[in-house]
């Protein structure tokens, strides 16, 4: 994928542990445009990349003068958030051109936007695009407390009564998803971005309310985490018969790609569905947010970027 060099021109701290970084082209060339919900892969010094969503407050994403990111410093950062928080004005970074795995659906149907914490970043761009298009939308932004409230003044200025803010500590609990989704237009599209528990809860509520899967959209803002008690298991590649051992701390994709297997994947968080693979034998341990309850129960497919095995071996249609 093509990459571009960017230079940091502004760094701000809009909330506790959150850094806003604005970058322009290092060589003065025009920046590639993007659509609401898009992200960029930022290259880290160790050669790895991390995805960060682009923030568009002004509706200029088709021909942007700069790119803006909002990044929360994770307590157990794998390098990405610490790198982004360490940037200062004048620094340069390399990034892949924008891509979008979380786009707005075409048409003029109403939209319900639900953001949890730093998951608000792609939702901001969606709200901007919906407002500019004259479409009906509501924006619900949930945070643990006011110290984590990033970008709220700007959002209130732009979206007014369409914006609802929720603070867990003041409300005595998490966002009331049943009330929000239950009150939504039955023809609306739902867009949810935030931590895994919020996404799973929203999907369950939406499915129970009769929303079809093609009107429930989400993006996960949690990096995959190892779970206590994870053990090694084997994966057999059906096309070749080769068997690989997947140890704790590594994904199926990690091991197979290191061995030279040609795989198709993207997010590596379990939310885009691109790496979905048929399971021919064995029992998967599902850890994604893509599959429906029925698909999980069938055991016939899995997302190999995050899910593991409950059986000693999985035979995959690869």
N, C-alpha and C positions, 0 to 999 in steps of 0.2 A: 504494500500500500504506500502511496506517495506520502511524504512527510514534509513539514515546513518548519522553518526556524522562527521562533517568536521571542520578543523582548518584553520584559516586565516593565510597565510604565506606572502602575499604581498597585499598592497593597494596603488593604484596610482590614479592620477587625470588627465586623458588624455584630458579633455576639461572642459569648464565651466559647473558646476553643474553635471558633470558626474564622477562617481567613478568606477574604475576597481578593482575587488576583485578576488584574486586567493586563492583557498582553496585546501587542501590535506586531506586525511583520517586521522581522529584524532587517530585511533588505528593502523595506518601503513598498513592496509589491502589494497588489490587491489581495485581500483575504478571501478564501473560498466561502461561499454562502452556506447556509444550513437551514434546516426546518425545525420547528418547535419540537422539543424532546430529544434533540441530537446530543451526542457526546463526542469527545476527542480522546484518543489514547495518548497520554503524556509519557514520554520516554524518561526513565529513571537512570541515574548514573551506573547502576549495575547491569543495564541492558534490558531490564524488565519494563513493562508498560502498565499503566493504570488508567482506567476510564474515568473521566469527569464530565458532567453534564454542562452544557453551555447555557448561560443565563442571558435572556433577551428581555430587557425592560421596555425598550423603545420601539420595537417593531422593525428593526433594521437588519434582521438576520439574513435577508437575501443578499445584502451587500454591506457586510459589517466593516466598520472602521477599526474595531478591536474585538477581542474575545474576552468574556468574563466568566470566571469560575468561582464557585463557593465550595470550600473544602473544610470539613470538620476534622480536627486532629483526633485520630483514634488512639485510645489508650494502648492498644496492642497493634500499633501500626506495623504493616509489613513493608514499610518504606515509602509508600506513596504519599500519605497525608503529611508525614514528617518532611518529605522533600518539598511539597507544595507550601507548607508553613514556613520553611526556611528560605523561600525565595524573597528577594528584595529588588527594589527598583534598579534597572540596568542589567539584571541577570538575563540570560538567554536559555531557552528550553527548546527541545525538539518535540513535535507532536504530529501524529497522523492526521490527515484531513478529516473533517467532521463526517460522522455517519449516524444513522438514526435507526435504532431498534425499538423505539417507543414513540411512534408518530401519532399525530391526531388522525382520526378516521375522516375520510372524505364525507362530504354532505353537510347538511345544516342541522343535524340532530342536536338537542341540548347536550351539555357536557357537565358532569360532576367531577371536580378535581379534588383529590384528597392527598395531602402531603403530611408526612411525618418527619420532623426534624430536618436534617440537611437534604432529605428527599424532596424538599421544596424546589430545588434548583431546576430540574426540567419542567416542573409544574408551572414555574414563573413564566417560562417561555410559552407554554401552552395557553396560559391565561392571557398573555399579551396577544397571541395570534387570534384567539377567540374574540377578544374585545375588538381588535382591529377589523375582524370579519363581520362584526355585528351579530355574532351568534349568542345564543342564550347559554350562560354558564354560571356555576357557583364554585367558589374556591374555599376549601376547608383546610386550614393549616394548624396542625397539632404539634405542641412542644411540651417538654416536661415542665418547664417553668419559664419565667420571663427572661432569665439570664441567657437562655438558648434561643431567644427570639431574633433571628436574623432577617433583615430586609423588610420587617413588618411596616415601618413607616412608609417606605416607598410603595409597598403593595397597597396599603390603605389609601394613599394618595391617588393611585391609578385605578383601583378597583372598587373602592368605596363599599357600598352595601353588599356587593357580590362576595366580599371577603369575610370569612368567619374565622376568628382566632380561638384556639383552645389551649389552655394550660392545664396539664394533668394535675398539678398540685392544687390549683385553685378550684378545679372542677371536682376534685376528689376521685379521679379515675381517668381512664383513657377516653378517647373520642367515642361518642355514641354512634357507631356505624349503623346500627339498626334504624335509628331515627333518621339519619341522613339519607341512607339508601332507600328506606321505606317511603320517604317523602319525595324521592326523585321521580321525574317524568319516566314512565315505563319505556319510553323510546330513547332515553338518554344513553350516552356512552359514559362509562365510569373509568377514570384514570387514577391509579393509586401508585404512589411512590413513597417508600420509606422502609422501615425495618421489616423483617420477615413475619413476625407475629401480626403486624397490622395488615400486611398483604393477605395472609392466610385467612384472617378474620373477615376482611372485606370481601374476599372471594366467596367464602361460605355464606355470608349474609346476602350477597348479590345473587348467588345461585338459588338460595332459598326463596328469594323474592321474585324469581322467575327471569332474571336477566340471562340471556344466552351468552355463551363464552365469547362470541365475537363482539360483544359490547362491554366486556370486562378487560381492561388493559392495565398492566402493572409493570413496574421496574423495581428491582430489589436494590436497596442501598446498604446491605450488609455484605461484607466479604465472607466467603465460606469459612467456617470455623471447624476445627477438629472437635470431636466429641469424646468425652471421657469413656474409656472402654473400647474405643476403636481397635480392631485387630486386622491382621493381614488376611487377604482372600485372593483367590486366583480368578483371572479372566482368560477365557479361551476365545480366540478370534476364529469365528466359524469358517471364514474363507480359506484360512491357511492351516488351522489346527494348532497354531502357536499358543502357548500358555504363558501368561505373565503374572507375577506376584505383585499385588498392590499393597504396599505397607501402610501403616498409619502415617498420617501427615502428607501423603501424596494421593492425588486423584488418579482415576483411570486414565484420563487424558495425559497427565504428567508422565506416567510410566510408559504408555503406548507411544507417545510422541518421542520420548527419549530413545525408544527402541527403533524409531524410523517408520512407524505406522503413519499413514496419511489420513488425517482426521479433519472433519469439518466442525468448527465450533466458534463461539464468539465471546459471550459475556463471562463465562467461567464463574458465574454466581448462581446459576440455576433458574434464570428468569426469562431467557430469550427463546429457549426451545430448539435452537439450531443444532445442538449436539444430540438430540433425541435418537435413541438407538433401540432396535427391537431386541428383546431378551428371549432367547431360544430355550435356555435351561437355567435353573437357579432362581433364587428369590432376592430381588433388589431391596435395598434399604433406601427408600426415597427421601431426599433432602432438598428437593427443588420446590419452586412455587408455581410451576407450569401445569403439571398434571392435575386432572380432576380426581375426585375421590374414587370414581369408578375406574379410571385408568390406573391409579395406584393399586387398587385392589386386584386388578387383573394380573399385575406383574408382568405384562407383556412388553412394556416399554420403560425406558428410564433416561434420565439426563446424566450422561457420563462425566460431566464436569464436576458435579458435587455429590452425587449419590454413590452409595457403596453397596455392600452385599450382606444379607443375613445368612446366606448359605456359604459353604466353603468355596464354591466356584460358581461363576456366571459364564454362560456361553452366549456371546453377543454376535449379532448379525453384522459383522464388520468384515 
